Amino acid sequence: MKFTTVSVSYSRKFNLGNFNFESLDLGCSLWAQVEDGEDADGITQFLYQQAKASVKQAAMPVLKASEFQITKAKSSKKVSGDVNESDW
């Protein structure tokens, strides 16, 4: 039985918008062993979605506290209503 290892890395930089030019860099790397006959592309896509969700989840507390990010999310929606996590 032959195994292949697939890996995915996802990172994102969030501008926190203050005058100190602070930003938040977060990343996640995931690996999986794929056996012959398994869908390596499907597993890679799954790992990508998991890594992306992990970065988003880790960023949420900081982004929710950042007035710059809140204003940015609202202006991209062009409404003054509530901002959802999906807006980031």
BELSUL-V382823 format. One record per pair of residues at least 24 apart in sequence whose ideal C-beta (glycine too) atoms are under 10 Angstrom apart, sorted by the first residue. I is the first residue (numbers start at 1). GAP is how many residues later the second one is. Records with the same first field share a line. If there is no record, write none. Layout:
BEGIN
I: GAP / GAP
END
This chain:
BEGIN
1: 34 / 35 / 36
2: 32 / 33 / 34 / 35
3: 29 / 30 / 31 / 32 / 33 / 35
4: 28 / 29 / 30 / 31 / 32 / 34 / 36 / 39
5: 26 / 27 / 28 / 29 / 35
6: 24 / 25 / 26 / 27 / 28 / 32 / 34 / 35 / 37 / 38 / 40 / 41
7: 24 / 25 / 37 / 40 / 44
8: 24 / 35 / 36 / 37 / 38 / 39 / 40 / 41 / 42 / 43 / 44
9: 38 / 39 / 42
10: 37 / 38 / 39 / 40 / 41 / 42 / 43 / 44 / 45 / 46
11: 40 / 41 / 44
12: 40 / 43 / 44 / 46 / 47 / 76
14: 41 / 45 / 48 / 49 / 52 / 54 / 55 / 58 / 74
15: 51 / 53 / 54 / 57
16: 46 / 47 / 49 / 50 / 51 / 52 / 53
17: 49 / 50 / 51 / 52 / 53 / 54 / 55
18: 48 / 49 / 50
22: 44 / 46
24: 34 / 35 / 38 / 39 / 42 / 45
25: 30 / 34
26: 28 / 29 / 30 / 31 / 32 / 33 / 36
27: 24 / 27 / 28 / 31
28: 24 / 25 / 26 / 27 / 28 / 29 / 30
29: 25
30: 24
56: 29 / 30 / 32
57: 28
59: 26 / 29
60: 25 / 28
63: 24 / 25
64: 24
END
